[in-house]
Amino acid sequence: MTAVTVDNPHTGMPYRTGIVLVLLAGVFWSTMGIGIRMIDHASAWQILFYRSLSLAIFLFVLFTIRSRGRPFGTFVRAGLPAIVGGVALMVAFIGSVMAIIGTTVANAFFLFASGPFFVAVLSWLILKERVRGATWIAIIFAIIGIGMMVAEAISAGRLWGNAAAVMSALGFAFFTLALRWGRTNDMAPLIFYGAIFTTILSGAVCMLNGDGIVLSLNDGAIASALGALALGGGMSVYTLGSRVVPAAELALLAMTEVLLGPFWVWLFLGETAGIYTLIGGAILMAAIIGNALSGLRHRPVAGGVH
């Protein structure tokens, strides 16, 4: 799941409540890895179909409630940036599931966390936005950390899983650029488009490759819960909390996702990661935390987690 920086409008929500909600969002998102590991037989495309369909239904119900029965106006007002962002998010969704299947959860989640640095570079290249010196230093260390993880993945035969994780991070980066293009802090319409596009594409692939969309009760229930609860629930509480929590702090608080994702699969399934993945991940996390801390006195370029 992605998290984007937002301005801090005047709300009646206490700051401490916002912190709790953002932390809770990271907990929701962190269950993605163990959820996919607990699926027995469903293919990646079948998981994507049910996860995206349940997320789309969740968001449509949410829009209907928010708009008092007129949800379609929300989609129309979002315009072309929402469609472009939806396509980018579709790429991110596909990459995230492929990554968790193709490599260790720790490896995948650490690489997901590199998204803010992709946002910084792409914003500099495409939007001509200034990137702080501290962020460039953090990017250099992030590249070192990513390089160590990818090198280990090559030796272990898990290169495609790492490539999928990087693809997911890039997808979320372009999703964030679409938000900036549309000048909106409301990411819900873009996520709805991403869910719809992924549902259509994954459903078509399932039918064409002969897998179909019929799953066991266990697999269907878990895949659906990953959409409506893990993604949808996390997005809801994060959006609420981000209204009162400064952007630089969001990047730190949402790191609960990256830390807890590998922890759950280690605690319940005994899955571990290689030494170079752990070292590279630690370097990457240090770069992310250092960049966020340096941004506490500056307006940051962007923030994001998977």
C-alpha positions, 0 to 999 in steps of 0.5 A: 500500500502507498502512503503519500504526504498531505498538508495539515489542515485544521481538524478537530482530531488530536495529534496523538490520535493521528499517530495511533491511526498512522501506526495502525495503518502500517499494521494493516498493510504489514499483514500482506506478506503473511496473508499471501503465504497462507494461501494454499493454491491460488495463483498470483493472478487469482490473488490479484483478482479477489484482492482488487475486487474486494478493495474496489467494492470496499471503496465504492461503498465508502464513496457512496456513504461519503457522497450520500448516495452519489459516488460517481461524481467523485470519480468524474471530478478526479479526472485524467490524473486519477486514471493515470494514477490508477494505471500506475497503481495497477502496476504497483499492485501486480508487482507487490504480489509477484514480489512476495511470491517470488522472494522472501517477505523481508526482501520484498518489503524492504524494496517496497520501502524504496518508493520515496526515493523513486518519487524524489528522483522522478519529481526532479526529472519530470516535475523539475522539483528541487531535491534536498541535499540530504535526500540525495545522500540518502538515495546513494545509501539506498542504492547501496542497500538495494544493490546488496539485496539484489546481489543476494537475490541473484545468487539465490535465484530470486532475481525476478521477485526482486525485480517485481518489488522494484516494479511495485515501488516504481508504480507507487512512485508514478502514483504519487506523481499523479496525485501531485499532477492532480493537485489532490490529497485525496488518494481514494479515487486513484486507488479505486481506479487502480483496483478496478483496472487490476480486477479487469486485467487479472480476471482476463489473465485468469480466464485466458491462462485457464486458471479461472476465478473459482477458489477454495473458501480459504484462498478466496477469503484470505485474498478478499480480506487482503483487499478490503481489510489490509489495503482498504482498512489501512488506507482509511485509517492512514487518510484520517491520521495523515490530516494531523500528522506532519508529512516527515513524521508519516514516513517514520510512523508508516515504517511499522509496515516494513518492520512488521511484515517480515516479523509476522512471517518469521513469528508464525511461519519461520521464514527468515532472510539472508544476511545480505538482505538484512544488512542491505535492508538495514542500510535502506531503512537507515537512509529512509529514517535519516531522510525523514528526520532531516525533513522534520525541519523542511517540507519533504519531497514525498513520503510513501510505503508499500 
